[in-house]
Amino acid sequence: MDYSWLHAPADQVPKTAQTLLGWEIAANGVRIRLTEVEAYAGTGEDPASHAHRGPTPRTRVMFGPAGHAYTYFVFGVHWCLNIVCGAEGEASAVLLRAGEVVDGVDTARERRGGTVPDRDLARGPARLVVALGVTASANGTSVLDGTGPLLLTPPTRPVPRTAISAGPRVGVAAAHEVPWRFWITGDATVSTYRRHTPRRRTAPVPNR
């Protein structure tokens, strides 16, 4: 199976992200067709990337081989799942933002709470991870060769470039207007866009 496109240079990560649309990611009895993704480049190139300032114990996976999972805990609440891409030593990754559950719907619904509509089972990065039953143990594992809990496979319905929309990224404080979020136009499982809102700084209380 040809995964050479995952090894494209870090500055081509937007193209890599678009290629991922329509591909399927499977784990723990659930398979999801990717309908929304978000691209992040590497060191010094993208201030919104976790790897912007170089490798750390948390981000070292992003500097490793392409085709590995990069998971992280966000807001102290939920996990997010990325696929590392680019040449080894260059840090770039694609966040899996949303998808359509195409196999294991009942299992995904049970994980998500039992009464969730099909369109919402993996509609958002946290929901996607919960639907797949992925945990921190997936971090650094291959999504290509079956040795890890996740497996990425080619699309059964290829997505033409004309059916792909682009817009600003979500939930980042820097470079949030960069149009590196990509989705299948009109797909019901794509998450709702929420514009970045800077946190207001609380004015100090004057001494009296």
C-alpha positions, -999 to +999 in steps of 0.1 A: +000+000+000+014+034-010+018+058+020+046+078+004+025+110+004+027+109+042+064+116+039+061+148+020+081+178+035+066+196+064+057+227+043+034+204+023+013+194+053-018+211+040-018+189+009-012+158+031-041+168+053-064+171+022-053+137+010-064+122+043-100+132+038-120+101+029-094+077+043-106+055+071-092+051+106-101+020+127-096+009+162-113-014+188-141-024+166-150+010+151-141+024+117-144+060+108-143+078+074-124+111+079-144+141+069-125+169+086-088+174+094-065+202+105-028+206+095+001+217+116+037+223+104+069+220+124+097+239+141+098+276+135+072+274+107+039+273+125+034+290+159+002+271+165+021+237+163+031+219+195+065+214+179+070+251+172+098+255+198+115+221+191+112+186+206+100+181+242+091+148+259+055+155+249+062+164+212+091+140+204+067+117+186+060+145+160+097+144+151+097+107+145+086+086+115+056+095+095+025+074+100+026+073+138-001+085+162+004+116+182-021+119+211-024+147+236-047+157+265-063+190+260-080+214+286-076+186+312-108+170+297-102+150+265-078+133+242-070+144+206-055+122+178-031+133+151-012+115+124+025+124+121+037+132+086+067+147+069+103+136+067+118+121+099+132+150+120+107+174+106+077+179+129+043+181+112+010+164+119-026+163+110-053+165+136-083+142+130-112+165+137-143+146+126-156+117+106-185+093+098-187+060+116-189+035+088-185+003+109-192-004+146-219+022+150-235+005+180-201+002+197-193+039+190-227+049+203-222+030+235-189+047+241-205+081+234-234+077+257-261+055+240-285+081+225-261+101+202-273+106+166-252+089+139-239+123+126-226+133+160-208+100+169-174+113+158-182+150+151-153+168+167-118+157+177-127+145+212-158+126+201-138+109+174-112+096+200-140+084+223-158+066+195-126+048+186-119+039+222-084+053+219-063+061+250-028+075+257-013+041+250-018+048+212+008+076+213+038+068+192+023+037+176+021+030+139-012+036+121+000+019+090+012-017+097-013-031+122+012-032+151-007-005+170-043-002+180-051+021+150-051+013+113-053+038+085-067+025+052-075+040+017-109+055+010-137+034-004-150+067-018-121+090-029-127+127-023-121+150-053-102+182-046-133+201-059-153+187-030-129+200-003-134+233+016-108+251+037-110+275+065-093+288+097-082+264+124-101+260+157-090+264+193-055+278+187-042+311+201-016+317+174-021+317+136-057+307+140-066+325+108-044+302+087-068+283+065-054+248+072-086+232+084-100+211+056-134+193+053-156+175+028-180+202+017-215+197+029-208+166+050-231+164+080-204+150+103-181+180+100-179+199+133-193+234+139-167+261+135-161+284+165-140+314+159-111+319+182-118+343+210-088+357+230-091+354+267-096+387+284-070+396+309-083+405+343-073+441+353-053+442+386-072+455+416-057+489+426-042+492+460-063+514+484 
